[in-house]
Amino acid sequence: MTILDRLQSLASWSLLFLAACTAVQAQNCDVDERQPTVWLGDEDDANFCQGSAEQCAHFGLDFVCEDPNGGSLGPCVNGTKVKCASPPAVPLDDPTPATTIRVLVYNVFELRYLYWQSGQRERTCRIPHEVFSMHPDIDVIVFNEVFMGGCFAPFNDTIETSTLTIRDIMDQYGFIYYTETVGIGEPFPKVENGGAFIASRWPIVKTNSRVFNVTEPYSYMAKGVVYTMVNKTVDGQSVMYHVFGTHMQAFRTPNADDVRVAQATIIHDFMLEQDIGDDEPVIYGGDLNARLNTTNGDDVVHALDATLARIIGELNVTYDHENNDLFDESNDTNWWLDYVLFSRSHIQPEAATIQVVRPRMSTPLEICSTAISPIPSYPKSDLCLESKNITDLSDHYAVLGTYHYNMNSPPPTDHPTTNYSGVGHCIRNNVLVALSVMVGLILIF
């Protein structure tokens, strides 16, 4: 055998060996295709990887395998990378009838790491699993403050190319329809998108959005409203629902109340532009940043020409400094800021409730709470200055609205009286109040 023959034989065996190793590696790293995955290593320097099976659990993910060559970044010189998968999806319940809609509103507190370290990845990777474990028959979710995209969405394309987003996990649960995030691509001085988008279990027939042109001075977020027409079909019956998701002005400056009312007016005008028939349901959801049972809360709901349904459940605030463990324990401010409302000028639900929902972990998780870093910092990182244990998955609780409609009911010819079911009321109708007083006086005298 010549030297050339020996080299060719050696090359053939090498290729066979490499192919066999690759096959074993692929087999070991296989995962159910319905489970989205992400490769973890050292994001600062892919050549020196620090992956471990424990890292997957830190993000609420399942460990799949380890491989120094895994992922889309370069291979490891030292250490290894690990592949993590979103846990198997909680089975959804059979859907409620087409004439019932269950809409969840959730501000998930995913600010960019440059502004704040609050365990963004650890929390948002877990949110779909916890939400659907609690309420497996939800139809639509209005997300707020998903500025980066949730879970392992890319915060910097040059150092993180293997991604696992909150949309990927929603896909896993059958929520394969969603809008774009409002405000993406807005020109300077808006340097941040609006963070709001809508995810749906049912096909989205139409979508639109608008960025507010009324904001606080120096506001750099492109907040606005996103609209979607959802076609819910169950047992051969279809109902079109019109859902508007928003996140309003947050600052507590002297004119912030007026800004929120102006933004609510923009949303209402935007709704009218969609040319929705008055025999179809219209729903507003989001973090309105207007406190319930205050003048500003009343004015914002009035500007939307909307109704707040009967409140059920034990929780009576959505922004809970006293009990939510993402907050500093010394702050005891408690506000209701998040709403699911229905339009007063469209078909009215026969029954309607809203309920505060508190997604949280059963056991505490340590996160980095203070770091001087524009990238994610974890409790054991040298960049982390302070850490804390948490169970709450956001600084807001979610709100679930459930509306039952009779599609044969006539649309409203006059706006019904709005009330907060004993919690307060939002629409002032002086004529009706005066008539009620007069009737009461006649009955007394």
C-alpha positions in Angstrom: 0.0 0.0 0.0 1.4 3.4 -1.0 1.7 6.3 1.3 -1.1 8.0 -0.6 -3.3 4.9 -0.1 -2.6 5.0 3.6 -3.4 8.7 3.9 -6.7 8.1 2.0 -7.6 5.2 4.3 -6.8 7.2 7.4 -8.9 10.1 6.1 -11.8 7.7 5.4 -11.6 6.2 8.9 -11.4 9.8 10.4 -14.5 10.8 8.5 -16.3 7.7 9.7 -15.3 8.3 13.3 -16.3 12.0 13.1 -19.7 11.0 11.6 -20.2 8.4 14.3 -19.4 10.9 17.1 -21.7 13.5 15.5 -24.5 10.9 15.3 -24.0 10.0 19.0 -23.9 13.7 19.9 -27.1 14.5 17.9 -28.9 11.5 19.5 -27.9 12.6 23.0 -29.1 16.1 22.3 -32.4 15.2 20.8 -35.5 16.8 22.3 -39.2 16.8 21.5 -39.5 19.2 18.6 -42.4 20.9 20.4 -39.9 22.0 23.2 -38.0 25.1 22.1 -34.3 25.1 23.2 -31.4 27.4 23.9 -27.6 26.7 24.3 -26.0 28.3 27.4 -22.4 29.1 27.8 -20.3 32.1 28.7 -21.9 35.0 26.8 -18.9 37.2 27.3 -16.4 34.8 25.8 -17.6 31.8 23.9 -14.1 30.3 23.9 -14.2 29.8 27.7 -17.6 28.2 28.4 -19.2 27.9 31.8 -22.2 25.8 31.1 -23.7 23.4 33.6 -26.9 21.4 34.0 -27.7 23.5 37.1 -27.9 26.6 34.8 -30.9 25.2 33.0 -32.8 24.7 36.3 -32.0 28.3 37.2 -34.1 29.5 34.3 -36.9 27.0 34.8 -35.7 24.9 31.8 -34.9 21.2 31.4 -31.3 20.1 30.9 -30.9 18.2 27.5 -27.2 17.6 27.0 -23.8 19.3 27.1 -21.4 19.8 24.2 -18.5 22.2 23.9 -19.3 22.6 20.1 -23.0 23.2 20.6 -24.9 26.3 19.6 -24.1 28.9 16.9 -21.1 30.5 18.6 -17.6 29.2 18.4 -16.5 26.0 20.1 -15.2 26.0 23.7 -11.5 25.9 24.4 -12.2 25.3 28.1 -15.4 24.1 29.7 -18.6 23.2 27.8 -22.0 24.5 26.7 -25.3 23.0 27.8 -28.6 22.7 25.8 -31.7 23.6 27.8 -35.3 23.1 26.7 -38.6 24.7 27.8 -40.4 22.0 29.9 -43.2 20.1 28.3 -46.3 22.3 27.9 -49.2 22.1 30.4 -52.1 20.7 28.3 -54.7 23.4 27.7 -58.3 22.8 28.6 -60.9 22.3 26.0 -61.9 25.8 24.9 -64.9 27.6 26.4 -67.8 28.3 23.9 -67.2 30.7 21.1 -69.4 33.3 22.9 -67.0 33.4 25.9 -63.7 35.2 25.8 -61.0 35.0 28.6 -58.4 37.8 28.2 -55.4 38.0 30.5 -53.4 41.3 30.9 -49.9 40.9 32.3 -47.1 43.5 32.7 -44.0 41.2 33.0 -41.4 43.8 34.0 -38.8 43.0 31.3 -36.8 46.2 31.3 -33.5 46.1 29.5 -30.5 45.1 31.7 -28.9 48.5 31.1 -31.7 50.1 33.2 -32.4 47.4 35.8 -31.4 43.9 36.9 -34.4 42.0 38.2 -33.9 38.4 37.0 -35.6 39.1 33.7 -34.7 35.9 32.0 -35.4 33.7 35.0 -38.8 35.2 35.4 -40.0 35.5 31.8 -38.9 31.9 30.9 -41.3 30.7 33.6 -44.3 32.9 33.0 -46.2 30.9 30.3 -45.9 27.7 32.2 -47.2 29.3 35.4 -50.0 31.2 33.7 -51.3 28.2 31.9 -51.0 26.0 34.9 -53.3 28.4 36.7 -55.7 29.1 33.9 -55.4 26.6 31.0 -58.5 28.0 29.1 -57.2 31.5 28.4 -58.0 32.8 24.9 -55.9 36.0 24.5 -53.0 37.5 26.5 -52.1 41.2 26.4 -48.4 41.5 27.4 -46.8 44.7 28.7 -43.1 45.5 29.2 -41.7 42.8 26.9 -39.1 45.2 25.7 -36.4 42.6 24.8 -38.7 39.7 23.7 -38.7 37.6 26.9 -36.7 34.7 28.1 -33.5 34.4 26.0 -34.4 36.9 23.4 -31.3 38.5 22.0 -30.2 41.5 23.9 -27.1 41.9 21.7 -26.8 40.0 18.5 -23.0 40.1 18.6 -22.7 38.1 21.8 -26.0 36.1 21.9 -27.2 34.3 18.9 -28.9 31.2 20.3 -32.3 32.5 21.4 -35.4 31.2 23.2 -38.1 33.9 23.3 -41.4 34.2 25.1 -43.1 33.9 21.7 -41.4 30.6 21.2 -42.8 29.3 24.4 -46.2 30.7 23.6 -46.0 28.7 20.3 -45.3 25.6 22.3 -48.6 26.1 24.2 -50.6 26.5 21.0 -50.7 30.3 21.0 -49.3 30.6 17.5 -50.9 33.9 16.7 -49.5 37.2 17.9 -49.0 40.8 16.9 -45.8 42.7 16.5 -44.6 44.7 19.5 -46.0 48.2 19.3 -43.5 51.0 18.6 -40.7 48.9 17.0 -38.7 51.0 14.5 -39.9 54.4 15.8 -37.4 57.1 14.9 -35.4 59.1 17.5 -36.0 60.4 20.2 -37.8 57.1 20.8 -35.0 54.7 21.6 -37.2 51.9 23.1 -40.2 50.1 21.7 -43.6 50.2 23.5 -43.2 46.7 25.0 -46.8 45.7 24.3 -48.1 42.8 22.1 -51.0 40.5 22.0 -50.8 36.6 21.8 -53.8 34.6 20.8 -55.0 31.0 20.8 -57.2 31.8 17.9 -56.4 33.2 14.4 -55.7 36.9 14.1 -57.7 38.3 11.2 -56.5 41.9 11.4 -54.0 43.9 13.3 -53.0 47.5 13.6 -51.1 49.7 16.0 -50.5 53.4 16.9 -47.8 55.1 18.9 -49.0 57.8 21.2 -48.2 61.4 20.1 -49.0 62.6 23.6 -46.4 61.7 26.2 -44.5 63.1 29.1 -41.4 65.3 28.2 -38.3 63.2 27.8 -40.3 60.0 27.3 -38.0 57.7 25.3 -40.4 54.7 25.0 -42.6 54.4 21.9 -45.7 53.4 24.0 -49.0 53.1 22.2 -51.9 50.8 21.4 -52.0 47.5 19.5 -55.2 46.2 18.0 -56.2 42.7 16.9 -59.3 41.1 15.5 -59.5 37.5 16.8 -61.7 34.8 15.3 -62.7 32.3 18.0 -64.3 29.2 16.5 -65.7 26.4 18.6 -68.1 23.7 17.5 -68.8 25.4 14.2 -69.7 28.8 15.7 -67.4 31.8 15.1 -67.3 35.1 17.0 -65.0 38.0 16.1 -63.5 39.7 19.1 -61.7 43.1 18.9 -59.0 43.5 21.5 -56.9 46.6 22.1 -53.8 46.3 24.2 -51.9 49.2 25.7 -49.4 50.5 28.3 -50.0 54.1 29.3 -47.9 56.9 30.8 -46.1 55.8 34.0 -44.5 58.9 35.3 -46.0 60.6 38.4 -45.3 64.2 37.3 -47.9 67.0 37.8 -49.4 66.6 34.3 -49.2 62.8 34.1 -52.9 62.3 34.8 -53.8 64.6 31.9 -51.4 62.6 29.6 -53.1 59.3 30.5 -56.5 60.7 29.7 -55.2 62.1 26.4 -53.8 58.7 25.6 -57.1 57.0 26.4 -58.8 59.4 24.0 -56.3 58.4 21.3 -57.1 54.7 21.9 -60.8 55.4 21.7 -60.4 57.4 18.4 -58.1 54.6 17.1 -60.8 52.1 17.9 -63.4 54.1 16.0 -61.1 54.1 13.0 -61.3 50.3 12.8 -65.0 50.6 11.8 -66.2 47.9 14.1 -69.8 47.0 14.1 -71.7 47.8 17.3 -72.9 44.1 17.4 -69.3 42.9 17.9 -67.4 42.7 21.3 -64.7 45.3 21.9 -62.2 44.8 24.8 -59.5 47.1 26.1 -56.6 45.6 28.2 -53.3 46.8 29.6 -51.4 48.6 32.3 -53.2 51.9 32.3 -51.2 53.3 35.2 -54.3 55.0 36.4 -55.3 54.0 40.0 -58.7 52.4 40.6 -61.1 54.5 42.7 -59.3 57.8 41.9 -60.4 60.7 39.7 -57.7 59.8 37.2 -58.9 56.2 37.1 -62.4 57.3 36.5 -61.4 59.8 33.8 -59.3 57.2 31.9 -62.1 54.7 31.8 -64.6 57.4 30.8 -62.3 58.5 27.9 -62.3 54.9 26.7 -66.1 54.9 27.0 -65.6 51.6 28.8 -66.9 49.5 31.7 -65.1 47.6 34.4 -66.7 44.3 35.2 -67.5 42.9 38.6 -64.3 42.1 40.5 -64.0 38.7 42.0 -61.3 36.9 43.9 -59.3 37.6 47.0 -56.7 40.0 45.6 -57.7 43.7 45.3 -54.5 45.3 43.9 -52.2 44.6 40.9 -49.1 46.6 42.0 -48.5 45.3 45.4 -45.4 46.7 47.2 -46.5 45.3 50.5 -46.6 41.6 49.5 -44.8 41.2 46.1 -41.3 40.0 46.9 -39.7 41.7 43.8 -40.1 45.0 45.7 -38.2 46.5 48.6 -39.8 45.3 51.8 -39.9 48.8 53.2 -42.4 50.1 50.6 -46.0 49.4 51.3 -47.8 51.2 48.4 -50.6 49.1 46.9 -52.4 50.2 43.7 -54.8 48.7 41.1 -53.2 49.8 37.7 -54.0 46.9 35.3 -57.4 46.5 33.6 -59.6 44.4 31.3 -62.5 46.6 30.2 -65.3 46.3 27.6 -66.7 49.0 25.4 -70.0 50.6 26.4 -71.0 51.4 22.8 -70.8 47.8 21.5 -72.5 44.6 22.3 -72.6 44.1 26.1 -71.7 40.8 27.8 -74.5 39.0 29.6 -72.0 38.2 32.4 -68.6 39.8 33.1 -65.9 39.4 35.8 -62.3 40.4 36.3 -59.9 38.7 38.7 -56.4 39.5 39.9 -54.0 36.6 39.1 -50.7 36.1 40.9 -48.2 33.9 38.9 -45.4 32.9 41.2 -42.9 30.1 41.9 -43.6 27.5 44.6 -40.0 27.8 45.9 -37.8 30.9 46.1 -35.2 31.6 43.4 -32.1 33.7 43.9 -31.6 36.4 41.3 -29.2 39.3 40.9 -31.0 42.5 41.9 -28.2 45.0 41.6 -25.4 45.1 39.0 -23.5 47.6 36.9 -23.8 45.9 33.6 -25.7 46.2 30.3 -25.9 42.4 30.0 -27.6 39.8 32.2 -26.0 39.3 35.6 -26.6 36.3 37.8 -26.1 35.8 41.5 -22.7 34.1 41.3 -21.4 36.5 38.7 -18.6 38.9 39.6 -20.8 41.7 38.0 -23.6 41.1 40.6 -23.4 43.5 43.5 -26.5 42.3 45.3 -28.9 39.4 45.1 -32.2 38.4 46.6 -34.7 35.6 46.7 -38.0 35.9 44.9 -41.2 34.0 44.1 -43.2 36.6 42.2 -42.7 36.5 38.4 -43.3 40.2 37.9 -43.7 43.5 39.9 -47.3 43.5 38.6 -50.0 40.8 39.1 -52.0 39.8 36.1 -55.7 40.5 35.5 -58.1 38.0 33.9 -61.3 39.2 32.3 -64.0 36.7 31.5 -66.9 37.8 29.3 -70.0 35.8 28.2 -71.9 37.1 25.2 -75.3 36.4 23.7 -74.6 37.2 20.0 -78.4 37.5 19.4 -78.7 40.4 21.8 -79.3 43.8 20.2 -76.5 46.3 20.3 -76.8 49.1 22.9 -79.1 52.0 21.8 -78.0 54.0 24.8 -75.0 53.5 27.0 -75.7 51.3 30.1 -74.8 52.6 33.5 -71.3 51.6 34.5 -70.3 50.5 37.9 -67.4 49.0 39.7 -69.6 46.5 41.6 -69.1 48.1 45.0 -65.5 49.0 44.4 -66.3 52.5 43.0 -67.6 53.8 39.7 -66.0 55.4 36.7 -68.5 57.0 34.4 -70.3 60.1 35.7 -73.9 60.4 34.5 -75.4 63.4 36.3 -78.7 63.0 34.6 -79.3 59.5 35.9 -78.1 60.4 39.4 -80.5 63.4 39.5 -83.4 61.2 38.3 -82.6 58.6 41.0 -82.6 61.3 43.7 -85.9 62.6 42.5 -87.5 59.2 42.5 -86.1 58.5 46.0 -87.6 61.8 47.3 -91.0 61.0 45.7 -91.0 57.6 47.4 -90.1 59.0 50.8 -92.5 61.8 50.8 
